[in-house]
Amino acid sequence: MQGGPREVWLDYKYFEDFAPGQVFETPPEEMIEAEIIEFAAKFDPQPMHTDPVAAMGITGGLIASGWHTASMTMRLLITSGLYNPAPGTLGMGFERLVWKKPVRPGDWLRLRFEVLSVRESASRPDLGIVTSRFTTLNHNDDHVQEMISSALLPRRPK
């Protein structure tokens, strides 16, 4: 398939492709009011996320659910073409997840992905562990979310 979205998967990233100090940054994507409301209606139905009028009295206007921001962070990571995890990559969980500033309709979010550490798996020589900081920023360079997470990545096939 030439020029299609799956072409990005041809350049998989394996454990060996990551080193502490590497930083990747994605292009921005806009947070749309209708999508904020739709996400929240399904997954976090609180009035500051679903009702623009009620949100005025709660948070000074509609804000995205933190879970929507986390989901957008994942979308930015995967669709940017910068990460391209090899098949078999698995998230291991979060050491930290902090929402630092509300995300509002019209905000443009981008992701800065920084590799903090890499280590070989003690129990699985075919895998390695990469720990990273994911900083989600808005169009004003405000940090709106920070995550520190580890993932289990396959080693490059020989």
PyMOL commands that set and color helices and strands:
alter all, ss='L'
color gray80, all
select helices_A, chain A and resi 5-10+15-17+33-43+47-50+52-59+66-79
alter helices_A, ss='H'
color red, helices_A
select strands_A, chain A and resi 23-25+29-30+90-99+108-120+127-137+143-154
alter strands_A, ss='S'
color yellow, strands_A
deselect
rebuild
show_as cartoon
